Amino acid sequence: MQLLTSSWTSLALRALTLAVFVAGPLHAQEPSPGITDDTVKIGISGPLTGPVAALGAIAEGVRTRIDPINAAGGIKMADGKTRKIELVVEDDGLDPQRTLINVRKLVEREEVLAVVATAGTPNNQAIGRYITQRSVPNLFMYSGVHELAGPEWEIGFVPSFTTEAATFAKYILDNKPQAKIALLYLNTETGQTFQAALESALSGSVATIVASQPVTSADPTVETQLSTLKASGADTLVVIAGPKQGAEAVRFATESGWKPTALVSNIAASIASLKPAGLENAKGVITSQFLKQVNASAPGDDGVKRYLADHAAAQSKFSTDDALGQAGYAIGDGLVKVLESMKAPTRDAMMEAARNLDHAQLDLLLPGITLTTKSGEDVYPIESLQLFQFDGAAYQPMGDVISFEGKTPKQ
């Protein structure tokens, strides 16, 4: 009987050994779609054409960061494998339904591991339910509204619009405490979130919003809205809109003789965005930023050097001073940090890495600003901004970085 038991034990051990040899370690995780031992596939849906094609620079910025990495052999990930990053980019014209169609194609046909840099609040809302159902990461959204439709599988990148609104309010209360404010805002959750946060930050003060006008990305012109805002008697103009409309607002404010103090959201305030307004008209514009002003950075800045070298190597289609392209490059840099930290080739491991970024430094983030998240506690990678003012040729810093780390305003 003892011999029989011993024989069965020996057979069982041999069978287990064979199973481990064939299938690998007992606790090995099966790779998710979109990742092999030498490649990781990432999808992007963005507006490459249409009235807001300027936002296409975001996708191009991601490519600008990734191309040189692939040329050097790929990226070494935390599981020990070195992989090249394959980007699959689809045009959505900033139409939320096209974004959903694109993301379905990217996930089901292209079998990407994740999507990254999805631009626009309505666009991210449109794909929220789908990415949750399919358990697909939606990393580093280009939207300052972080509470969207797929919270388990999405993470933002740019500071919350509530943070930018609070930063603008701080400037107004410190420098124009009796300001009469006119607000030009996108009639989406982007603008509505910003508006509510600005009102909240100004509550209890003498400064007031005396007029507000909504715009949509499809509006051919916003001159009617601006004329109404000017007639309100406001001495301060706050703009949260796209690049084209931001430039139109800046030009109108100067050429109409209104000349209010102008605070323009960083999504519309890059030098490249302001050029259609005439840079002389843009003199005095105040904006918030989390990215370095490339053309004004110290010559010895290693991060800017790498960016400029990568821009040249990738033959990028956007100008080096385009803040949208720079944001895309920074998003690509953030993607690299996440991939480097992934401990397994799975979507779960990717989200775990993205939710636990520990003061990750990126080449184009301003000194003192890093990517920091903590699972279950802090979902905002960037919670600091610095104010800058345009002098007609370049942006000059105004004061120090304003930090909301761990306390991003909810509204």
N, C-alpha and C positions, 0 to 999 in steps of 0.2 A: 504493500500500500504506500509506504514511504517512497519507494522507487518510482511508482506511478505518479505520485504528487510532484516529485522532483522533475520528472520528464515533462509534465504539463507546464511547470514553472519555467523550465528552460525554453520550451516552445513559445510560451507567451512572451518571454523576454526577447527572443529572436524576432518575433512578429512585431513587437513594439519598436525594436531597433530599426527594422526594415521600414516601418511606417515613418519613423522620424527621418531616416535617410532619404526616403522618397519625397515626403511632404515638407521637410524642413523642421525647424524647432517647433515645439508644441504650441508656443504662444506667438508665432510669427503672424503678422497681419497681412491679409491679401491686399495687394496694391489697389487703389481706387482707379477708375477710368482716367485716362489722360496722363499717366505716369508709368514709365518703364525704367529699366536700369540705366538708360542713357539719355532719356528725353522727358521733359515735363511740358505739357501743352496747356497754354493759358489763352482764354478768349477775351476779346474786347469788343463792345458795341458802343459806337460813338458817332457824333454828327460830323461826318467827313464832307458833306455837301449841304446845301440849303442856306437859309437866312442866318443860321448860327454856326456856320462851318468853321468859324474861328476856334470853336471849342474842339475841333478835330486835332488841334495842336496837342491836346492832352494825350491822345493815343499815340501820336508821333513822338511825344516826349518819352513815353514808356519804351517805345522801340529804340530811341536814342540811347537809353541806359542799357538795354538788353543786348543789342547787336555787338558791341565790343566784348561783352562777357562771352558770348557764343564764339566770337572770333578767337578768343584766348583759350577755348576748350571747354567752357561751361562753368557751372557753379558747383562747388562741393557742398553737399547737404549733410545734415547731422546723422544720417544713417550710413555715412561713409561713401556713398556713391557720388560721382560727378556727372552732372546732367546738363545738356543744353536746353535752353528755353525756347520753345516754339510758340510764337504769337500768331493767333488767328484773329484778324480784325474785320468787323462787319460795320457797314454804314447804316445808321438809323435816322439821320436827319433830325435828331432830337425828338422824334415821334415815339411816344411811349409804347404804342402797339407794335411798331417796327422793332423797338428794343426787345419786347417780349418774343417776337418771332425770331429775331436774331439769336437770343439767348437759348431758346429751344433748339435751334439749329446747332449752336455751338456745343450744347450739352449732349444732344441725342445723335447728331450726325458726326460732328467733329470729335466728340467725346473728350472735351477739355476737362482738366482737373478742377479749374475754377475760372470765374470771370473777374476782371479787375478794371478799375478806373471807369466804371459806368457813370456817365455824365448826366446830371439833371435829377431833381427830386422826383417829379412825376415818373420818370423813366425807371428809377430804382423802386418806386412804389409798385410799378406795373409788373416787375419781375419778382417781387417779394414772396408771394404765395408759391410761385413755381420753384424758386430756388430752395424754399423750405421743404416742399414736397419731395424734391429730388436730392436734398442734402448736398447742395453745391455751394461752396464758398463764393460770396460776392465781396471781394476784398477792395478796400481803399476807394470807396465810392467818391466821386467828385460831386458831393452835395454836403452842404452844411446843416442839413436836417438829418440827424442821426437816428431818430426814432421812426423808422420806416416800417415796411410790411414783412420783413423776414429777419427779425432780430437775432435768431439763433445762428444764422448763417451769413450775416453781413457785418461789415465794420467800415466806418468812414475813414476819411483822411484829413481833409481840410478842417480847420476849427469850426465848431458849430456856429451857425449864423447868430445864435444868441450871444456867443462870446464876442463876435464882431460888433453886434449892436451895443453890448455893454461897454466895449472899448470906445466906440464913438460917443456914447453917452458920457463917459468919463471925461473925454476931451471937451465936450460941450459944457458940462457943469464946471469944469476947472477954468475954462477960458471965455465962455459966453453964457453965464448962468441965467441970463434973461432972454435967451435965444428964442426966436420964433421960427419954427422948423417946418419946411416943406419936404414931404417924402414922396419920392418916385419909386414904386416897388413892383416887382413881378407879381402878377396875380396868380400865384401858385403857392404851395405850402412854403416855398423858399421865402417869398416876400412877406407872406402872412406871419410866418414864424419870426422873421426879423422885426416886423412892425410891432408885434406883441411884446417882444423882448425890449425894444427901444422904449415903448410906452412904460413898461415896468421899471426900467432903469431910470427913467426921468420922473417917475411918480413921486409926489411930495416936493418937487422943485418948482421954481418959477418958469423954467424952460418948458415950452409946450410945442406939440405938433399942431400947427394951425391949419394945415391942409395936407391931404394925401391923394395921390392919383395912381391907379393901377395901370400896368402895361402887360402885354403878352409878347412872346417871342415872335409872333406873326405880324405884329403891328408894323406897317411900312414906315411910319414916322410917329414920334411922340411929341410933336410940336404943340398939339392941342392941349395935352396934359401939362406940358411945361408952361404954356401961357396961363393956364388956370392956376398953377402953383405960384407963378410970378405975381399974379393979381391978388394973391392972399396977403401980400405985404411981408412975407417971410424974409428973414435976413440970413437964413442958413438952409442949404439944400443937402439932403441926404439921398443917395441913389443906391438902390439894390436892384440891379438889372443886368442884362447881358452887355457884352463889349460894345456892340453897335449902338445900343440905346444910351449907354453910359457916355460914349463920345458925343452923341447928339445933345445930351443934357449939358455937358461941359461947354460945348460950343454955344448953345442957346443962352446959357447963363451969362456968358461974356458978351456975345455979339448983340444981345437984346438990351444991354445996358443994365441988367439986373445985378450982376456981380455979387451974389451971396457967398458966404463961406461954404465951400463945397467939400462934402465928405462922400467919397465914392467907394463902394465895396471893392475888395481886391479882385473879385471876378471880372471887373470891368475897368480896372485902373492901371494895367500895365502900360508902359510907354508905347508898345506896339499897338495897344488898343486905343490909346489917346491920339495917335498920329492923325487919324481922319478928322479929329476936332481942330487940328492945328495946335502944335505944342505951345505956342505963345498963349493961346486961349486957355490952355490947361494949367498955366502957371498958378500956383497956390493950391491946387487940388490936394486934399489930404486923403490918405488911404491907410489901411492896416495891412501888415504883411507878416508872413512867417518864413518867407524865402529871402535869401540874400539878393541884393540888388547887384546883379552880375557885373554891370559896366562900372559900378562905383566901388566894388570890393577891392581890398588891398591886393596888389600884384602878387603877393606871396601866398594867397589863399589856395591851399592844395585842393580843396573841394571844388572850387570854381575852375581851377586848372583842368581837373579831370572832366568836368562838365563840358568845357570848351573843346577839349581834345575829343571827347565822345561825340559831341555835336558835329565836329568836322569829319570824324571817321564814319559816322552814320549818314553823312550828307543830308542832314535833317532839313525839312521843308519850312520850319519856322525860324524866325530870327532869334538870336541868342538872348535878346532882352524881352522876349514874349513870356509873360508870367504864366500863361496857360501851358506852354511847352515846358517851362521850368517845373511847373506843378506835376506834369506827366512824368518828367524825368525823376522827380523826387518820389512819385508813386512807384515807378520802376525800381528805384533804390530801396523803397520799403518792401516791395515784393521780394527783392534779393535777401533782405534781412530775414523775412519769414521763411523763405526756402532754406536758407542756411541753418535755421533753427529747428526745422521739421525732423522729428525723431523717427518717423515712419512714413512710407510713401502713401499716405491716405489723406482724404479730405478732413477727417477728424483731427489728424495731427496738424494739418495746416491751420485750422481754426484755433487749435490750442496754442500754436506758436503766435498767431496774430493777436490772441487775447492776453498774451503775457509778454509784451515787449518791455524790456527793461532799459529805459533811457537810451534807445538806439539812436545813434548819430548818423545823419544823412548829409551828403556833400553840400546840398543847397539850403539846408535849414539854417536860419539865423543862429549865431552863437547864443547858447542858453536855451535853445528850443530842441527838444528831442521827441522821439516816439515812445510814449509810455502808456501801457494798458495793464489792467489787472483783472483776471477773470472773475466775473460776478460783482465787481466793484467799480471799475473804471473802463468805459467803452470808448473814450475819446482819446485817440492817439496824440493829437496836438491841441493844447489848451492855452496857448500863449500867443500873443500878437505884439507887434511894435508898430507905432504910428510913423508914417513918413509923409513929407510934403514935397510936391514937385516944384522945382525952381525954374522950369522952362527947358531944362536939359537933362536933369537927373533927379531922382528922389533923394531927399536928405532926411536922416533920422530925426525924430522928435522924441527926446527922452529915452527911457529904458524900456526893455521888454515888459509888457503887462501880463502877469501870469494869473490864470484861473485854474491851475493844476489841481485836479481833484475836486473842483467846485464849479464846473461849467454851469452857467445859469440855465435853468430849465425853461424860462420865459419870464 
